[in-house]
Amino acid sequence: MKWWGWSVLAVAVTGCATPNGAWEPQLRAARSIGDPRQRADALAAAAEAAGSVGDVATVKSALGDLADDPRHDDVAERCAIQLGNAAYWSAARETALLIRDEGRRKAALVKVGG
């Protein structure tokens, strides 16, 4: 393969790795679910899937949709840890700060190095 072929391959692979908004279609589908419990389950799954690949925009959007759900802090903590494990330090800290319970927020900040 010529040098430009490798360049295109490298750009394609790295460009697809963690673009913000990549999980937006899953998030839109979750929002369209009529049953509140199923919608919250789907939003949590979308947030965690997005967090696992560093899609911070989708994580924040999904957590916003989960604002009134009792699982909000659980999902926010898991996403913050996923982002930290993937070396998205700033996003991990920002996500941990969304945890409402003060003790849990402080513990999550310690886990993500914030």
Backbone as a chain_set.jsonl record, in Angstrom:
{"seq": "MKWWGWSVLAVAVTGCATPNGAWEPQLRAARSIGDPRQRADALAAAAEAAGSVGDVATVKSALGDLADDPRHDDVAERCAIQLGNAAYWSAARETALLIRDEGRRKAALVKVGG", "coords": {"N": [[0.849, -1.169, 0.0], [0.575, 2.187, -0.828], [2.075, 5.202, 0.577], [0.06, 7.148, 0.911], [-2.202, 5.632, 1.07], [-1.931, 4.341, 3.537], [-2.062, 6.599, 5.107], [-4.706, 7.477, 4.711], [-6.054, 5.291, 5.79], [-5.19, 5.459, 8.471], [-6.297, 7.921, 9.25], [-9.001, 7.333, 8.917], [-9.383, 5.312, 10.828], [-8.621, 6.538, 13.304], [-10.257, 8.753, 13.236], [-12.767, 7.677, 13.507], [-12.825, 6.734, 16.019], [-13.586, 8.172, 18.493], [-15.602, 10.27, 18.045], [-17.306, 13.168, 19.107], [-20.738, 13.076, 19.654], [-21.231, 10.784, 18.264], [-22.854, 8.827, 19.272], [-25.271, 9.963, 19.18], [-27.518, 9.21, 17.493], [-28.448, 6.893, 18.863], [-29.192, 8.062, 21.224], [-31.257, 9.783, 20.388], [-33.106, 7.849, 19.596], [-33.62, 6.654, 22.052], [-34.867, 8.751, 23.391], [-37.285, 8.773, 22.115], [-38.81, 6.748, 23.104], [-41.779, 5.721, 24.598], [-42.552, 4.682, 27.177], [-41.688, 5.661, 30.402], [-39.832, 4.344, 32.174], [-38.505, 2.503, 30.505], [-37.468, 4.323, 28.685], [-35.688, 5.75, 30.337], [-33.931, 3.659, 30.958], [-32.845, 3.186, 28.412], [-31.674, 5.681, 27.896], [-29.727, 5.724, 29.904], [-28.166, 3.572, 29.058], [-27.276, 4.595, 26.611], [-25.767, 6.78, 27.497], [-23.724, 5.48, 28.934], [-22.568, 3.894, 26.935], [-21.631, 5.886, 25.246], [-19.854, 7.144, 26.991], [-17.928, 5.19, 27.229], [-16.46, 5.424, 24.932], [-15.572, 7.957, 24.913], [-17.315, 9.969, 24.08], [-18.234, 12.767, 24.931], [-20.155, 14.788, 24.592], [-22.572, 13.417, 24.098], [-22.798, 11.98, 26.475], [-23.205, 14.04, 28.365], [-25.591, 15.119, 27.379], [-27.38, 12.949, 27.609], [-27.295, 12.576, 30.396], [-28.456, 14.952, 31.163], [-31.045, 14.496, 30.265], [-31.704, 12.552, 32.05], [-32.06, 13.856, 34.394], [-34.153, 13.989, 36.316], [-34.376, 11.411, 37.101], [-33.94, 8.719, 39.372], [-31.644, 7.225, 38.948], [-29.698, 8.873, 38.013], [-27.277, 9.778, 39.365], [-25.889, 7.337, 39.644], [-25.432, 6.627, 36.96], [-23.996, 8.871, 36.084], [-21.704, 8.64, 37.677], [-20.618, 6.172, 36.78], [-20.119, 6.837, 34.102], [-18.265, 8.933, 34.424], [-16.103, 7.543, 35.525], [-15.554, 5.769, 33.426], [-14.784, 7.606, 31.445], [-12.522, 8.678, 32.679], [-10.909, 6.377, 32.802], [-10.423, 6.104, 30.133], [-8.715, 8.132, 29.681], [-9.76, 10.691, 29.359], [-9.513, 13.105, 31.017], [-10.379, 15.734, 31.787], [-13.058, 15.721, 30.938], [-13.963, 13.592, 32.464], [-13.766, 14.619, 35.05], [-15.51, 16.799, 34.835], [-17.892, 15.412, 34.355], [-18.122, 13.951, 36.72], [-18.613, 16.03, 38.466], [-21.268, 16.488, 38.011], [-22.672, 14.813, 39.604], [-25.049, 14.642, 42.085], [-25.235, 13.937, 44.845], [-23.263, 14.811, 47.498], [-21.181, 13.384, 48.946], [-20.837, 11.155, 47.334], [-20.109, 12.416, 44.956], [-17.647, 13.568, 45.698], [-16.18, 11.221, 46.177], [-16.194, 10.112, 43.606], [-14.757, 12.048, 42.227], [-12.249, 11.699, 43.387], [-11.702, 9.132, 42.42], [-11.446, 9.65, 39.683], [-9.351, 11.304, 39.614], [-9.72, 13.979, 40.124]], "CA": [[0.0, 0.0, 0.0], [1.368, 3.407, -0.904], [2.037, 6.018, 1.79], [-1.224, 7.845, 1.06], [-3.188, 4.632, 1.484], [-1.792, 4.194, 4.986], [-2.536, 7.841, 5.719], [-6.165, 7.456, 4.685], [-6.459, 4.28, 6.753], [-4.948, 5.989, 9.807], [-7.299, 8.955, 9.506], [-10.301, 6.676, 9.043], [-9.448, 4.59, 12.098], [-8.611, 7.461, 14.436], [-11.408, 9.636, 13.119], [-13.98, 6.967, 13.915], [-12.669, 6.196, 17.363], [-14.357, 8.802, 19.555], [-16.142, 11.583, 17.705], [-18.429, 13.615, 19.919], [-22.008, 12.99, 18.948], [-21.336, 9.524, 17.526], [-23.949, 8.05, 19.846], [-26.48, 10.79, 19.121], [-28.686, 8.46, 16.997], [-28.954, 6.038, 19.936], [-29.827, 8.962, 22.175], [-32.544, 10.185, 19.797], [-34.009, 6.694, 19.661], [-34.005, 6.497, 23.458], [-35.816, 9.821, 23.724], [-38.578, 8.544, 21.471], [-39.508, 5.655, 23.787], [-42.907, 6.251, 25.361], [-42.565, 4.25, 28.575], [-40.641, 6.395, 31.124], [-38.794, 3.46, 32.719], [-37.72, 2.002, 29.377], [-36.734, 5.471, 28.141], [-34.563, 5.999, 31.236], [-32.967, 2.565, 30.748], [-32.172, 3.41, 27.126], [-30.819, 6.862, 28.052], [-28.576, 5.303, 30.703], [-27.32, 2.739, 28.195], [-26.642, 5.488, 25.633], [-24.737, 7.546, 28.207], [-22.589, 4.608, 29.256], [-21.908, 3.526, 25.678], [-20.903, 7.077, 24.797], [-18.735, 7.342, 27.909], [-16.885, 4.183, 26.998], [-15.651, 5.819, 23.771], [-15.179, 9.352, 25.048], [-18.272, 10.875, 23.443], [-18.634, 13.591, 26.06], [-21.381, 15.526, 24.269], [-23.711, 12.531, 24.279], [-22.888, 11.686, 27.913], [-23.827, 15.191, 29.023], [-26.965, 15.233, 26.908], [-28.157, 11.866, 28.223], [-27.425, 12.866, 31.821], [-29.451, 16.014, 31.265], [-32.354, 13.856, 30.116], [-31.925, 11.729, 33.241], [-31.966, 14.754, 35.555], [-35.166, 13.687, 37.327], [-34.398, 9.973, 37.33], [-33.115, 8.366, 40.539], [-30.38, 6.594, 38.522], [-28.805, 9.905, 37.468], [-25.954, 9.761, 39.982], [-25.239, 6.066, 39.288], [-24.984, 6.711, 35.564], [-22.955, 9.9, 36.02], [-20.474, 8.092, 38.268], [-20.047, 5.169, 35.869], [-19.591, 7.538, 32.93], [-17.059, 9.655, 34.827], [-15.025, 6.557, 35.672], [-15.212, 5.309, 32.073], [-14.041, 8.679, 30.781], [-11.204, 8.727, 33.3], [-10.153, 5.199, 32.367], [-10.046, 6.311, 28.729], [-7.815, 9.286, 29.705], [-10.458, 11.949, 29.104], [-9.479, 13.585, 32.393], [-11.229, 16.908, 31.973], [-14.451, 15.282, 30.781], [-14.278, 12.738, 33.613], [-13.976, 15.514, 36.185], [-16.738, 17.539, 34.549], [-19.022, 14.488, 34.531], [-18.226, 13.657, 38.156], [-19.206, 17.199, 39.116], [-22.714, 16.448, 37.802], [-23.259, 13.944, 40.623], [-25.708, 15.522, 43.063], [-24.904, 13.548, 46.206], [-21.945, 15.377, 47.758], [-20.212, 12.36, 49.29], [-20.596, 10.336, 46.147], [-19.389, 13.274, 44.014], [-16.259, 13.653, 46.162], [-15.535, 9.917, 45.94], [-15.981, 9.965, 42.157], [-13.656, 12.954, 41.853], [-11.015, 11.031, 43.791], [-11.48, 8.017, 41.5], [-11.043, 10.114, 38.345], [-8.174, 12.158, 39.751], [-10.126, 15.386, 40.1]], "C": [[0.892, 1.229, 0.0], [1.182, 4.23, 0.371], [0.692, 6.69, 1.991], [-2.329, 6.877, 1.471], [-3.149, 4.412, 2.989], [-2.299, 5.43, 5.707], [-4.048, 7.874, 5.794], [-6.684, 6.458, 5.711], [-6.297, 4.806, 8.185], [-5.981, 7.046, 10.171], [-8.665, 8.322, 9.714], [-10.44, 5.987, 10.399], [-9.502, 5.559, 13.27], [-9.803, 8.397, 14.391], [-12.691, 8.978, 13.575], [-13.936, 6.54, 15.381], [-13.595, 6.853, 18.388], [-14.942, 10.151, 19.157], [-17.305, 11.941, 18.623], [-19.687, 13.604, 19.083], [-22.203, 11.692, 18.197], [-22.501, 8.675, 18.015], [-25.255, 8.819, 19.838], [-27.677, 10.036, 18.534], [-29.292, 7.539, 18.06], [-29.694, 6.886, 20.962], [-31.19, 9.43, 21.661], [-33.555, 9.051, 19.868], [-34.501, 6.493, 21.087], [-35.055, 7.529, 23.853], [-37.207, 9.567, 23.156], [-39.389, 7.425, 22.136], [-40.575, 6.237, 24.712], [-42.902, 5.902, 26.842], [-41.407, 4.915, 29.327], [-39.506, 5.517, 31.655], [-37.895, 2.927, 31.6], [-36.889, 3.124, 28.748], [-35.506, 5.75, 29.009], [-33.501, 4.914, 31.108], [-32.155, 2.797, 29.481], [-31.251, 4.629, 27.196], [-29.565, 6.519, 28.856], [-27.613, 4.473, 29.857], [-26.587, 3.597, 27.172], [-25.521, 6.285, 26.291], [-23.508, 6.697, 28.465], [-21.837, 4.164, 28.003], [-21.078, 4.695, 25.165], [-19.691, 7.342, 25.686], [-17.592, 6.384, 27.653], [-15.996, 4.529, 25.812], [-15.296, 7.303, 23.795], [-16.093, 10.356, 24.378], [-18.934, 11.723, 24.531], [-19.954, 14.32, 25.795], [-22.615, 14.664, 24.514], [-23.891, 12.167, 25.751], [-23.629, 12.814, 28.622], [-25.299, 15.32, 28.642], [-27.854, 14.182, 27.564], [-28.348, 12.11, 29.715], [-28.413, 14.0, 32.059], [-30.862, 15.461, 31.164], [-32.715, 13.012, 31.334], [-31.972, 12.562, 34.528], [-32.95, 14.401, 36.666], [-35.252, 12.204, 37.676], [-33.499, 9.626, 38.519], [-31.782, 7.708, 40.173], [-29.349, 7.596, 38.029], [-27.393, 9.807, 38.037], [-25.193, 8.473, 39.681], [-24.627, 6.149, 37.891], [-23.853, 7.729, 35.439], [-21.63, 9.374, 36.571], [-19.817, 7.079, 37.331], [-19.438, 5.833, 34.636], [-18.302, 8.283, 33.26], [-15.874, 8.697, 34.936], [-14.595, 6.029, 34.305], [-14.375, 6.357, 31.349], [-12.635, 8.802, 31.359], [-10.328, 7.563, 32.877], [-9.682, 5.335, 30.927], [-9.173, 7.562, 28.565], [-8.466, 10.582, 29.231], [-10.632, 12.635, 30.469], [-10.424, 14.747, 32.643], [-12.707, 16.538, 31.901], [-14.874, 14.41, 31.96], [-14.579, 13.602, 34.835], [-15.286, 16.279, 36.019], [-17.982, 16.673, 34.775], [-19.214, 14.148, 36.004], [-18.865, 14.821, 38.91], [-20.718, 17.27, 38.936], [-23.432, 15.567, 38.82], [-23.794, 14.832, 41.747], [-25.331, 15.218, 44.509], [-23.451, 13.943, 46.494], [-20.875, 14.335, 48.067], [-19.835, 11.501, 48.095], [-19.799, 11.116, 45.094], [-17.919, 13.351, 44.394], [-15.512, 12.349, 45.906], [-15.258, 9.714, 44.458], [-14.846, 10.854, 41.689], [-12.305, 12.357, 42.242], [-10.678, 9.92, 42.812], [-10.962, 8.487, 40.146], [-9.865, 11.088, 38.412], [-8.502, 13.628, 39.741], [-10.038, 15.984, 41.437]], "O": [[1.863, 1.293, 0.754], [0.256, 3.991, 1.146], [0.222, 6.796, 3.124], [-3.283, 7.268, 2.144], [-4.189, 4.308, 3.64], [-2.892, 5.333, 6.781], [-4.615, 8.254, 6.818], [-7.646, 6.744, 6.425], [-7.182, 4.611, 9.018], [-6.485, 7.057, 11.294], [-9.409, 8.737, 10.603], [-11.488, 6.069, 11.04], [-10.353, 5.411, 14.147], [-10.306, 8.793, 15.442], [-13.619, 9.67, 13.994], [-14.926, 6.035, 15.911], [-14.323, 6.148, 19.088], [-14.775, 11.113, 19.907], [-18.181, 11.116, 18.882], [-19.697, 14.067, 17.943], [-23.236, 11.505, 17.554], [-23.068, 7.892, 17.253], [-26.242, 8.376, 20.426], [-28.785, 10.208, 19.043], [-30.513, 7.417, 18.149], [-30.714, 6.461, 21.503], [-32.161, 9.469, 22.416], [-34.727, 9.275, 20.167], [-35.675, 6.193, 21.303], [-36.012, 7.216, 24.561], [-38.195, 10.094, 23.668], [-40.537, 7.189, 21.76], [-40.299, 7.134, 25.508], [-43.219, 6.75, 27.676], [-40.253, 4.752, 28.931], [-38.341, 5.91, 31.59], [-36.671, 2.903, 31.737], [-35.751, 2.906, 28.332], [-34.411, 5.961, 28.488], [-32.306, 5.207, 31.143], [-30.935, 2.627, 29.471], [-30.164, 4.614, 26.618], [-28.469, 6.971, 28.525], [-26.397, 4.65, 29.931], [-25.412, 3.361, 26.891], [-24.448, 6.447, 25.71], [-22.381, 7.14, 28.242], [-20.61, 4.069, 28.013], [-19.951, 4.51, 24.705], [-18.626, 7.719, 25.196], [-16.425, 6.729, 27.84], [-14.895, 3.991, 25.689], [-14.782, 7.84, 22.814], [-15.683, 11.49, 24.13], [-20.04, 11.431, 24.985], [-20.779, 14.447, 26.699], [-23.599, 15.14, 25.081], [-25.022, 12.057, 26.224], [-24.565, 12.572, 29.384], [-26.146, 15.598, 29.491], [-28.955, 14.491, 28.021], [-29.433, 11.88, 30.248], [-29.129, 13.998, 33.061], [-31.763, 15.894, 31.882], [-33.892, 12.784, 31.613], [-31.926, 12.009, 35.627], [-32.609, 14.506, 37.843], [-36.109, 11.796, 38.46], [-32.411, 10.186, 38.653], [-30.881, 7.644, 41.01], [-28.239, 7.21, 37.663], [-26.421, 9.759, 37.283], [-23.979, 8.508, 39.482], [-23.469, 5.792, 37.676], [-22.861, 7.472, 34.758], [-20.567, 9.629, 36.004], [-18.606, 7.12, 37.115], [-18.366, 5.437, 34.179], [-17.355, 8.269, 32.473], [-14.771, 9.011, 34.487], [-13.402, 5.862, 34.053], [-13.373, 6.028, 30.714], [-11.67, 9.005, 30.622], [-9.137, 7.74, 32.62], [-8.667, 4.756, 30.542], [-8.921, 8.0, 27.442], [-7.774, 11.477, 28.748], [-11.74, 12.73, 30.998], [-11.185, 14.736, 33.611], [-13.509, 16.995, 32.716], [-16.02, 14.482, 32.405], [-15.536, 13.344, 35.566], [-16.073, 16.389, 36.959], [-18.987, 17.136, 35.313], [-20.346, 14.067, 36.48], [-19.581, 14.609, 39.888], [-21.385, 18.033, 39.634], [-24.661, 15.573, 38.891], [-23.071, 15.669, 42.288], [-25.131, 16.133, 45.307], [-22.528, 13.476, 45.827], [-19.778, 14.393, 47.512], [-18.669, 11.171, 47.883], [-18.928, 10.559, 44.426], [-17.042, 13.218, 43.54], [-14.359, 12.36, 45.474], [-14.202, 9.2, 44.091], [-14.054, 10.45, 40.838], [-11.328, 12.496, 41.506], [-9.524, 9.766, 42.412], [-10.138, 7.814, 39.526], [-9.437, 11.628, 37.392], [-7.656, 14.45, 39.388], [-10.342, 17.165, 41.606]]}, "num_chains": 1, "name": "protein.A"}
